[in-house]
Amino acid sequence: ISPNVKSIVYCNGVANGGEDEWNHAWRHYTKTNLASEETEMLYAMACTKEVWLLSKYLGMTFNKNSTVRSQDAATVFRSIARSVIGRSLAFEYLLNNFFYLKENVSLGISDISSFITPFATFNTPAEAARKWLFKPILLIFEDIPQNLLHCGY
């Protein structure tokens, strides 16, 4: 596969496939020694149209014994949060697991910022109302930059 289209091919393969294709991408991710190939697989697995696979992916990513490196966790989360299918799922995951993530996953402030910013564009009335649920959580942490509190929250 040409390097210029690899990410498109991988993403479409997972998106148009099912569990077998997603598992194939996961196996490829765990076996490759190439950082660029790992990144391609992380993005590709977020392309699935199966909500339950995205949910599984989030759980696998943030498990204390995860195969996904902590520095790649934000990449996985952003990839899921930016997809039409994964957007609500990612928001729910963040809302329900923020304290766990903050305490148990090696996340810096820039990672936390990147977790929150995909939801700044929530624009339906229902999404906007849900987004406000998150502001009290942000206010608890002194190390959260003030500009995050104002990026649509």
Salt bridges, closest charged atoms under 4 A:
GLU37 OE1 - LYS6 NZ 3.06
GLU37 OE2 - HIS28 NE2 2.88
GLU38 OE1 - ARG69 NH2 3.63
ASP72 OD2 - ARG69 NH2 2.82
GLU92 OE2 - ARG130 NH1 2.14
GLU127 OE2 - ARG87 NE 3.37
ASP143 OD2 - LYS102 NZ 3.19
